[in-house]
């Protein structure tokens, strides 16, 4: 949960974590009293998730150990470069892998969700189709739908021939794009006011390639070598 502002929502989501046997509840910079009485009353048998929840100052810190990161988005003002998919499509894709050690699902603020930059941390972005007249869902309701869909595909999938999960982690991807953006700004290929938009487009290409941990490390090594060469030339 990213910056939740309602204790009742925290309690409801803790209860859902118990319902669907989520491993851990992580909260980034809460804007409410997580340990309040009303939160614990809403949690019922999920109180242990509140008692043991982990707090982080940033999304980067919260997902540093996760192999796969999904983000949820209900906004209608998204950039064309940000692609959303239905829970059915994404969870069917996830169920095609043999094993994913740590899966994180990011849920944004009650009033405005996740920013474009925060969505950038995810491998895939989930959107729940609702009425165009009333598109906004309560945060805990959205969590319930997502966890239900994930549970449905993880328990009912009986395929034997599954792929090995070998995608670059969100942490690796984020580090690579930070280095790449810095290099391209240094060379003048990118400008400060348009760099995020162009880097987002490039990330789309990388995600389509289903790049592995080894491959992203090779690309990052190339970026580091170019940066080193440019710095060496300046000192001559």
C-alpha positions in Angstrom: 0.0 0.0 0.0 1.4 3.4 -1.0 0.5 6.3 1.3 -2.9 5.0 2.5 -4.9 7.8 4.2 -7.7 5.7 5.7 -7.4 3.4 8.7 -10.5 1.6 7.8 -9.0 0.7 4.4 -5.9 -0.6 6.1 -7.9 -2.8 8.3 -10.1 -4.1 5.5 -7.0 -4.9 3.4 -5.3 -6.7 6.4 -8.4 -8.9 6.6 -8.2 -9.6 2.8 -4.5 -10.6 3.3 -5.7 -13.2 5.8 -8.6 -14.3 3.5 -6.2 -15.0 0.6 -3.1 -16.0 2.7 -0.9 -13.2 1.5 2.6 -13.5 2.9 3.2 -9.9 4.0 1.6 -6.5 4.1 4.0 -3.6 3.3 3.1 0.0 3.7 4.9 3.0 2.1 4.7 6.3 4.0 1.2 5.9 5.6 -0.9 9.0 6.0 -3.1 7.5 8.7 -2.8 5.7 12.0 -2.1 2.1 11.0 -2.3 0.7 14.5 -5.6 2.5 15.4 -8.5 0.7 17.1 -10.7 1.1 14.0 -8.1 -0.5 11.8 -7.8 -3.5 14.0 -11.6 -3.8 14.4 -11.9 -3.9 10.6 -9.1 -6.4 10.3 -10.7 -9.1 12.5 -8.6 -12.2 12.0 -6.2 -10.2 9.9 -4.9 -8.2 12.8 -1.6 -10.1 12.7 -1.0 -8.5 9.3 -1.2 -5.0 10.9 0.9 -6.0 13.9 3.6 -7.4 11.6 3.4 -5.0 8.7 6.6 -3.5 7.4 7.0 0.2 6.8 9.1 1.8 4.0 9.9 5.4 3.0 9.8 4.7 -0.7 8.5 2.2 -3.2 12.0 1.3 -4.3 12.8 0.1 -0.7 9.5 -1.8 -0.5 10.1 -3.9 -3.6 13.9 -4.3 -3.5 13.6 -8.1 -3.0 10.8 -8.8 -5.4 11.2 -10.8 -8.6 8.0 -9.5 -10.2 6.2 -6.3 -9.5 2.6 -5.5 -10.6 0.9 -2.1 -10.2 -2.8 -1.3 -10.1 -4.3 1.7 -11.8 -7.8 3.0 -12.1 -6.9 6.4 -13.6 -8.3 7.5 -16.9 -5.7 10.3 -17.6 -2.8 7.9 -18.3 0.0 8.6 -20.8 -0.4 6.6 -24.1 3.0 5.1 -23.3 1.6 3.3 -20.2 -0.2 0.0 -21.1 -2.8 -1.5 -18.7 -4.1 -5.0 -18.9 -6.9 -6.9 -17.3 -6.4 -9.1 -14.2 -7.4 -12.1 -16.2 -4.7 -11.6 -18.8 -1.9 -10.8 -16.3 -2.7 -13.6 -13.9 -3.0 -16.2 -16.7 0.5 -15.0 -17.8 1.8 -15.4 -14.3 0.4 -18.9 -14.0 2.4 -20.0 -17.0 5.6 -19.9 -14.9 6.9 -22.7 -12.7 7.8 -20.5 -9.8 8.0 -16.8 -8.8 9.7 -16.4 -5.5 8.5 -12.9 -4.5 5.5 -11.2 -6.2 4.6 -7.7 -5.2 1.3 -5.9 -6.0 1.3 -2.1 -5.6 -1.8 -0.3 -4.6 -1.9 3.5 -4.8 -3.5 6.3 -2.8 -7.2 6.4 -2.2 -7.7 9.7 -3.9 -5.2 9.6 -6.9 -3.6 6.2 -7.1 0.0 5.8 -8.3 1.8 8.5 -10.3 3.2 7.7 -13.8 6.7 7.5 -12.3 5.5 5.0 -9.7 3.8 2.9 -12.3 7.2 2.8 -14.0 8.5 0.4 -11.3 6.1 -2.4 -12.4 6.6 -5.1 -15.0 2.9 -5.0 -15.8 0.0 -2.7 -14.8 -3.5 -4.0 -13.9 -6.7 -2.2 -14.6 -10.1 -3.3 -13.4 -12.8 -2.5 -16.0 -15.7 -0.6 -14.5 -18.5 1.7 -15.6 -17.2 4.8 -17.5 -19.7 6.9 -15.6 -18.4 5.7 -12.2 -14.9 4.3 -12.8 -13.4 4.7 -9.3 -13.3 1.8 -6.9 -12.8 1.9 -3.2 -9.2 0.8 -2.5 -10.2 -2.2 -0.4 -12.7 -3.4 -3.1 -10.0 -3.2 -5.7 -7.6 -5.2 -3.5 -10.4 -7.8 -3.0 -10.9 -8.2 -6.8 -7.2 -8.5 -7.5 -6.5 -11.0 -4.8 -9.5 -13.1 -5.8 -8.3 -13.2 -9.5 -4.8 -14.1 -8.4 -6.0 -16.8 -6.2 -8.3 -18.2 -8.9 -5.5 -18.6 -11.4 -2.8 -19.8 -8.9 -5.1 -22.6 -7.6 -6.9 -23.7 -10.7 -4.0 -23.8 -13.1 -3.0 -27.4 -13.7 -0.7 -27.1 -16.7 2.4 -29.2 -16.5 4.6 -27.6 -19.1 5.5 -24.3 -17.5 8.2 -21.8 -18.3 11.0 -20.9 -15.9 10.7 -17.4 -14.6 13.8 -15.5 -15.6 12.8 -11.8 -16.0 15.0 -9.0 -14.8 13.7 -7.8 -11.4 12.1 -4.4 -10.9 15.1 -3.3 -8.9 17.5 -4.3 -11.8 15.3 -2.6 -14.3 15.0 0.6 -12.3 18.7 0.8 -11.7 19.4 0.3 -15.5 17.0 3.0 -16.5 18.4 5.5 -14.0 21.9 4.9 -15.4 20.6 5.0 -19.0 18.7 8.3 -18.4 21.8 9.9 -16.8 24.0 8.8 -19.7 21.6 10.1 -22.4 21.1 13.4 -20.6 24.9 13.7 -20.4 25.3 13.1 -24.2 22.4 15.5 -25.1 20.2 12.8 -26.6 17.6 13.5 -23.9 16.4 16.8 -22.5 15.3 17.2 -18.9 11.7 18.1 -19.6 11.1 15.2 -22.0 13.5 12.5 -20.6 10.8 10.6 -18.6 8.5 10.3 -21.6 11.3 9.0 -23.9 12.7 6.6 -21.2 9.1 5.2 -20.7 8.9 4.5 -24.4 12.3 2.6 -24.3 11.1 0.6 -21.3 8.1 -0.6 -23.3 10.6 -2.0 -25.9 12.6 -3.7 -23.1 9.5 -5.3 -21.5 8.3 -6.6 -24.8 11.7 -8.4 -25.2 11.1 -10.2 -21.8 14.7 -9.4 -20.8 16.5 -11.6 -18.3 18.6 -10.7 -15.3 21.8 -11.6 -17.2 20.7 -9.5 -20.3 19.9 -6.4 -18.2 23.2 -6.7 -16.5 25.0 -6.8 -19.9 23.1 -3.7 -21.0 23.9 -1.9 -17.7 27.6 -2.8 -18.1 27.6 -1.2 -21.6 26.1 2.0 -20.2 28.7 2.1 -17.4 31.5 1.6 -19.9 30.3 4.4 -22.1 30.0 6.7 -19.1 33.5 5.8 -18.0 34.9 6.5 -21.4 33.1 9.9 -21.6 34.5 10.9 -18.2 38.0 9.8 -19.2 37.9 11.9 -22.3 36.9 15.0 -20.3 40.0 14.5 -18.0 42.4 14.5 -20.9 
